[in-house]
Amino acid sequence: MIDKLPGWIWPATWIMSAVAGMINVTGVLGFAHEAVTHLTGVTTQLGAALAGGNMAGVLHLSGILVSFVAGAALCGGIVGRASLTGRRRYGAAFFLEALLLAAAVPLLDHQISAGVFLTCGAAGLQNGMVTAFSGSVVRTTHLSGLFTDLGLLTGQGLRGLPPDLRRWKLCLIAISGFLIGAVAGAAAFQYLGFHTLLIPAAITATAGAGIFLQYYKSDSRRGAAPGGN
């Protein structure tokens, strides 16, 4: 499946991984100190809250899980099962992610949990987009699977099997993007606080605008009115 990925997927993967790293580090450094782009830790915390009878924690953590799933559901409703087509509905999904991130900023500034939920929804939306257009091959919002792949690839190499260079490339691109995004986000958070989220919001809005511009130009060349998928 990786062999079928187009060339633009490599820089896109790095950029979207950096976006996820920046979003996640903002959540970790924020008032709730929670990861927002993946749910393993949140689900573990939910289990502890249930065992300890911490109903306020249960409600808050459940809200995070529901928000992430809702974001992915929004993606499914917008893009359907579209694969690597770059259609306009991906542009709409990028714009919606940007809107969710921007809307979260004033809420987080006032320590309102709804801001965390909007941020998680944006992360779920992004993960849904990447999953939809790559056929589950690419992930940008969490790294456990990528590090697992690196371990498997290393073990296969030690066994003498031919290296899967494209898989190595994909893992290293996504991991490095996420890490650099986290570094940049942490540095920005010191000066901007939750307004750091406006940086990934701007990036995703630009991506959405680029997709719409691509199709506007394509329609213009064909002499057709803008529209369609």
C-alpha positions as CSV (number, residue, x, y, z in Angstrom):
1,M,0.0,0.0,0.0
2,I,2.9,2.4,0.7
3,D,4.1,1.9,-2.8
4,K,0.9,3.4,-4.1
5,L,1.3,6.7,-2.1
6,P,1.9,9.7,-4.3
7,G,5.0,11.9,-3.9
8,W,3.2,14.7,-2.1
9,I,2.3,12.4,0.8
10,W,5.8,12.7,2.3
11,P,5.9,16.5,2.9
12,A,2.1,16.4,3.8
13,T,2.8,13.7,6.4
14,W,5.6,15.7,7.9
15,I,3.5,18.9,8.1
16,M,0.4,17.3,9.5
17,S,2.6,15.4,12.1
18,A,4.1,18.7,13.1
19,V,0.6,20.2,13.5
20,A,-0.3,17.3,15.7
21,G,2.8,17.6,17.8
22,M,2.1,21.3,18.3
23,I,-1.5,20.7,19.3
24,N,-0.6,17.9,21.7
25,V,2.2,19.8,23.5
26,T,-0.2,22.7,24.0
27,G,-2.6,20.3,25.7
28,V,0.2,18.8,27.8
29,L,1.4,22.2,28.9
30,G,-2.0,23.6,29.4
31,F,-4.2,23.8,32.5
32,A,-5.4,20.2,32.3
33,H,-1.9,18.8,31.3
34,E,-3.5,16.2,29.0
35,A,-2.6,14.7,25.7
36,V,-5.3,15.5,23.2
37,T,-4.2,13.9,19.9
38,H,-4.4,10.3,21.1
39,L,-6.5,8.5,23.6
40,T,-4.5,5.6,25.2
41,G,-3.5,7.7,28.3
42,V,-6.9,9.3,28.5
43,T,-8.6,5.9,28.5
44,T,-6.2,4.8,31.2
45,Q,-7.0,7.9,33.3
46,L,-10.7,7.2,32.8
47,G,-10.2,3.7,34.2
48,A,-8.4,5.1,37.3
49,A,-11.2,7.7,37.7
50,L,-13.9,5.0,37.5
51,A,-12.0,2.8,40.0
52,G,-11.6,5.8,42.4
53,G,-15.1,7.0,42.1
54,N,-14.0,10.4,40.8
55,M,-17.1,11.3,38.9
56,A,-15.9,14.8,37.9
57,G,-12.8,13.1,36.3
58,V,-15.0,10.5,34.7
59,L,-17.2,13.2,33.0
60,H,-14.2,15.3,31.9
61,L,-12.3,12.3,30.5
62,S,-15.4,10.9,28.8
63,G,-15.9,14.2,27.2
64,I,-12.4,14.0,25.7
65,L,-13.1,10.6,24.3
66,V,-16.5,11.6,22.9
67,S,-15.0,14.8,21.4
68,F,-12.2,12.9,19.6
69,V,-14.7,10.4,18.2
70,A,-17.1,13.2,17.2
71,G,-14.2,14.9,15.3
72,A,-13.5,11.6,13.4
73,A,-17.2,11.2,12.8
74,L,-17.3,14.7,11.3
75,C,-14.5,13.7,9.0
76,G,-16.4,10.6,7.9
77,G,-19.5,12.7,7.2
78,I,-17.5,15.3,5.2
79,V,-15.1,13.2,3.1
80,G,-16.9,9.8,3.1
81,R,-14.6,7.1,1.9
82,A,-12.6,9.2,-0.5
83,S,-9.0,8.1,-0.9
84,L,-6.0,10.0,-2.4
85,T,-8.0,12.3,-4.6
86,G,-7.5,15.7,-3.1
87,R,-11.1,16.6,-3.6
88,R,-12.7,19.8,-2.2
89,R,-14.3,18.1,0.7
90,Y,-10.8,17.6,2.2
91,G,-10.4,21.3,1.9
92,A,-13.6,21.7,3.9
93,A,-12.4,19.3,6.5
94,F,-9.1,21.3,6.9
95,F,-11.1,24.5,7.3
96,L,-13.2,22.9,10.0
97,E,-10.1,21.7,11.9
98,A,-8.8,25.3,11.8
99,L,-12.1,26.6,13.0
100,L,-12.2,24.2,16.0
101,L,-8.7,25.1,17.0
102,A,-9.3,28.8,16.8
103,A,-12.6,28.5,18.7
104,A,-10.8,26.6,21.5
105,V,-8.3,29.4,22.3
106,P,-10.6,31.8,24.2
107,L,-12.2,28.9,26.1
108,L,-8.8,27.6,27.1
109,D,-7.7,31.1,28.1
110,H,-10.7,31.1,30.6
111,Q,-9.9,27.6,31.8
112,I,-13.2,26.2,30.3
113,S,-13.1,22.5,29.6
114,A,-15.0,22.9,26.3
115,G,-11.8,24.3,24.9
116,V,-10.1,20.9,25.5
117,F,-13.1,19.2,23.9
118,L,-12.8,21.3,20.8
119,T,-9.1,20.7,20.5
120,C,-9.7,16.9,20.8
121,G,-12.4,17.2,18.2
122,A,-9.9,18.9,15.9
123,A,-7.4,16.1,16.5
124,G,-10.0,13.4,15.8
125,L,-10.9,15.2,12.6
126,Q,-7.3,15.3,11.4
127,N,-6.7,11.7,12.3
128,G,-9.8,10.7,10.4
129,M,-8.7,12.7,7.4
130,V,-5.3,11.1,7.2
131,T,-6.8,7.7,7.8
132,A,-9.3,8.2,5.0
133,F,-7.0,9.4,2.3
134,S,-4.2,6.9,3.1
135,G,-6.3,3.8,3.7
136,S,-5.0,3.6,7.3
137,V,-1.4,3.5,6.2
138,V,-0.4,6.9,7.5
139,R,-1.0,8.2,11.1
140,T,0.0,11.7,12.2
141,T,-1.5,12.2,15.7
142,H,0.1,9.4,17.6
143,L,3.4,7.5,17.4
144,S,3.1,4.1,19.1
145,G,2.4,2.3,15.9
146,L,5.3,4.1,14.2
147,F,7.8,3.2,16.9
148,T,6.5,-0.4,16.8
149,D,7.1,-0.4,13.0
150,L,10.7,0.8,13.6
151,G,11.3,-2.0,16.0
152,L,9.9,-4.6,13.6
153,L,11.9,-3.2,10.7
154,T,15.0,-3.3,12.8
155,G,14.4,-6.9,13.8
156,Q,13.7,-7.9,10.3
157,G,16.9,-6.3,9.2
158,L,18.9,-8.2,11.9
159,R,17.2,-11.3,10.5
160,G,18.6,-10.5,7.1
161,L,15.4,-9.6,5.4
162,P,15.4,-6.9,2.7
163,P,14.7,-3.4,4.2
164,D,11.4,-1.8,3.6
165,L,12.9,1.6,2.8
166,R,9.6,3.3,2.2
167,R,8.2,2.2,5.5
168,W,11.4,3.4,7.2
169,K,11.0,6.8,5.4
170,L,7.3,7.1,6.4
171,C,8.0,6.3,10.1
172,L,11.0,8.7,10.3
173,I,9.1,11.5,8.6
174,A,6.1,11.3,10.8
175,I,8.1,10.9,14.0
176,S,10.4,13.8,13.2
177,G,7.5,16.0,12.2
178,F,5.7,15.3,15.5
179,L,8.8,15.9,17.5
180,I,9.7,19.2,15.8
181,G,6.1,20.3,16.1
182,A,6.2,19.6,19.8
183,V,9.5,21.5,20.2
184,A,8.1,24.5,18.3
185,G,4.8,24.4,20.2
186,A,6.5,24.2,23.6
187,A,8.7,27.2,22.7
188,A,5.7,29.2,21.4
189,F,3.6,28.3,24.4
190,Q,6.1,30.1,26.7
191,Y,5.2,33.4,24.9
192,L,1.7,32.8,23.4
193,G,0.0,30.4,25.8
194,F,-3.0,28.8,24.3
195,H,-2.8,31.2,21.4
196,T,-0.1,28.7,20.2
197,L,-3.1,26.8,18.7
198,L,-3.6,29.6,16.2
199,I,-0.4,28.4,14.5
200,P,-1.7,24.9,13.5
201,A,-5.0,26.6,12.8
202,A,-3.3,28.8,10.3
203,I,-1.5,25.8,8.7
204,T,-4.7,23.8,8.3
205,A,-6.6,26.7,7.0
206,T,-3.8,27.3,4.4
207,A,-4.0,23.6,3.4
208,G,-7.8,23.9,2.9
209,A,-7.3,27.1,0.9
210,G,-4.7,25.4,-1.3
211,I,-7.0,22.5,-2.1
212,F,-9.8,24.9,-3.1
213,L,-7.4,27.0,-5.2
214,Q,-6.2,23.9,-6.9
215,Y,-9.7,23.0,-8.0
216,Y,-10.7,26.5,-8.9
217,K,-7.7,26.7,-11.3
218,S,-8.5,23.3,-12.7
219,D,-12.2,24.3,-13.3
220,S,-11.0,27.6,-14.9
221,R,-8.8,25.7,-17.3
222,R,-11.6,23.5,-18.3
223,G,-14.0,26.4,-18.7
224,A,-16.3,25.0,-16.1
225,A,-18.0,26.7,-13.2
226,P,-16.4,25.9,-9.8
227,G,-18.2,23.0,-8.1
228,G,-18.4,19.3,-8.0
229,N,-16.6,17.1,-5.5
